[in-house]
Amino acid sequence: MRKLIAGNWKMNGLVSSQAEIEALKGLTGSATCDIVVCPPFTLIDRAVERARDSNLAIGAQDCHARQSGAHTGDVSAEMLANIGARYVILGHSERRVSHGEDDGIILAKAVAAHRAGLVAIVCVGETRHERDEGRAIEVVGGQLRESVPEGATSANLVIAYEPVWAIGTGLVPTNEQIEEVHAAIRQMLKERLGNDGQSVKILYGGSVKVSNAEAIFGLRNVDGALVGGASLKASEFAGIISAAI
């Protein structure tokens, strides 16, 4: 399966940051790796223009469930698709915690993403407390079950496993822990989607960097990565991409 490396810029980036997009264009010709960059809303249209005529895809970090209406400050999936976005990250733990988003909200947003023709990158992951209680797979399974909409396929769905306690902390689960959760996710996807569940990409996220990327990509059922801070600089992101090729 082709690896997918997605960069989540979070609330970072100014117009000058588009130089990083330009620098990544030459790295996207591999036959074995897809690359997505998800900048803030203010940069998506510029990033699409910069990435034109390359294999680099541009995505967004969130969308609203409704197509339009009186939702001040929100952006619909249709608006994102209209300016050339192809992916959208949904259910990131920072949205779940800071904005109170639950599985029902994420489900509605995933439905909207599919309605607009976007690929939904649905994030799942446990807290440190849930991990210590031995509930990681239970928690991830519940999020997966309640956040993935009917009609999901390997063409419009990506799952990103991001243990909350590893995001931006420098902490990384053991290889065995990553493989255990990814295997459980794969099994759940096969039960839900049949044979097509085998083809849904499952990304790992949480303090992915150049020094650990190759080992993580070598694990079973790890089909790529959702990368945070390390995706902000093309030189560092390129090292992670190279590890996947």
N, C-alpha and C positions, 0 to 999 in steps of 0.2 A: 504494500500500500504506500502511495506517495505520502511523504511527511508534509505536515502543515505547520509552519512557524508563524504565529501571529503576535504582533507587537501592540501592546496596550499603552499608549502614551499617558493615559489618565489626564489630569488637569495640568498638562505641561505643553509648551510649544507656542512660539510666536511665528509671525510670517517668515522670519529668518530661518526657522527650523525646517523649512521646505528643502533646504540644501541636503538634509539627511535623506529625504525621499529620493532626490536626484542621485545620491551616492548609492542607494540600494538598487536602482534600476538595472545596473550591470550584473547584479548577483542573482537574477531571477531566471536565468536560462536553463537551470538544471532540469532534467527530465524526471527527477525523483523528489522534488521539493516544491511546494507552493508557499508563497509568502504573502502575508497580509499585514498592513499597518493600519491601526485604528487611532487616528489623531483626535483631538477635541473637535467639536462641531465647527468651530470657527475656521478650521484649516482643511476640512474635508474636500470642499470644491477645488481648492488650490492643489491639494495632494492628488486628486483625480487627474487634474491637468498635467501635473508633473509626471505622473505614472503612465500617462497615455503612451500607447505603442510599446508597452513592456508587459511582462507577465506579473508585475506587482499589482496586487489587488488592494483596494482601500475599503476600510470598514468604519463603523461607528461604535461608540461605547455604550449606547443605550437608545431606546426609542419609546414613544408613548404607544399605548394600546389602541387609541382611536386614530382614525384617518385624518381628522381635522376637527376644529371646534375651539371652544373657549378654554384653552389649556395654556395659560400664560407661562412662558419659559420652556415649554416642551417642544419636541420635534417628533413628527410622525415617521413611521417606516417609509411611507410613500415619498415624503420629502427627501429622505436619505437616498432612496433609489433614484429619485429624479435627478440628483446631482452626481450620480455615478457610484455611490457606495454599493458594495456587493455583500458585505457581511455586517453583522451587528452583535456585539457582546451583550448578553443578558444575564442577570442574576449574579453578577460579581458580588463577592462578600461585602465590598465597600458600599455597594448599593443596598444590599440587604440590611446592613447595620446602620449606615448613615441616613438612609431614606426609608427605612422600615418596610422594604419590599419583601413580601412573602411569596410562597410558591404560586399562589393564585394570580398575583400581579405578574409574575414572570411568565406564567403560562399565557396570560392574555397578550403580553408583549411578543411572545414567540409566535402566537397565532397571527399577530399583526405583521411580524417580519416575513412570515411565509406568504401572507396575503400580498405583500409588496414585492415578492420575489427575492427577498434577501435570505442569505444563509444565517441561521441563528446559532451563535456560539453560546450555549447554555452552560453556566458555571455551577458547579456543585462542590461542596467541601465541608469538613467538620471543624469545629473549634478544638482547642487544646483540651478543654474539659471533656468534650464528647469523645475525643480520642482516648484520653486517660480512663474513661469509663468503659472503654471497649465497644463504643457505639458508632464508630466511624462508618462502617458499611451500612448500618441501619439508617443513619442520618442521610448519607449520600443516596441510598436507595429511595428514601422518602422524597428527597428533593427531585430526583430523576423522575420518579413516578408522577409527581404532581406538577412538574414544570414543562414536560415535553408534550406537545399537543398531538391530537389525532392528525394523521396525514403526514407526520414527520417521516423523512426518508434520509438515506445517506447523502442525497443530493442537497438537502436543505437544512441539515442538522449536524452540528459538531458539539461534542461534550468536552468541557474543560474541567478536569479535577484539580482544584486548588485548595489544599488544606489551609484553612484560615490562619492557622498559627505559623505557617511558613511564608506567607505573603509579605515581602519587604522586610523580613526579619533576619535573613541569612540562614535560617534553619531549614533543613531539607529532610523529609522522611527518609528512612532507610530504603534501599532498593526493594527489599522484601515488602515493606509497607506500601510502596507505590504499586508494585506488581499485584499485590493482593486486592487493592481497591480497583485498579484498572481491570483486573480479571472479573471482579464482581460487576462492574459497570458493563463490561462486554456481555456477560451472561444476561443481565437485565435487558439490554438492548436486543439481544437475540430472542428473548422471551416476548418482548413487546413488538418487535418489527420483523420477526422471522429471520430468514436468511440474510435480509438486507441489514440486520443489526450487526452482522460481521463486518460490514463495510463502512459503518459510521466511524469517523475519526474521533479518537479519544486523546485529548491533549493533556499534558501535565503542566501545571503552573505553580509557582511558589519558589522564589529565589533561584530561578534558572539563570545560569551564567556560563561563560565560556569554560570555566574550569570543571563544571559538572555536567555540561550538556551531552557530551558524547556517551557517558555512562548511562544517563537517563534515557537517551534515545535508543539504547541497546536493549532496554527492558521490554518484555512481552506486553503487547497491547498498548504500548505508548506510541502514538502515531504523530507526535509533534509536541509543540509547547505553546503556551500562552505566556508571553514574556512581558514583564513590567518595565522597571527602570532600565534594564539592560538593553531595551529596544530604542532608547532615546538617542543614542549615538550610533550612527551607521557602522562605525568601525567595530564596536563591541557586538552589535546585533549580527554583523557579518560573521563573526567568529562562531556564534551559536548556530547560524544557518549552515556554515561549513561543516559543523559537527553532524548535521542531519543528512548531508549529501553523501 
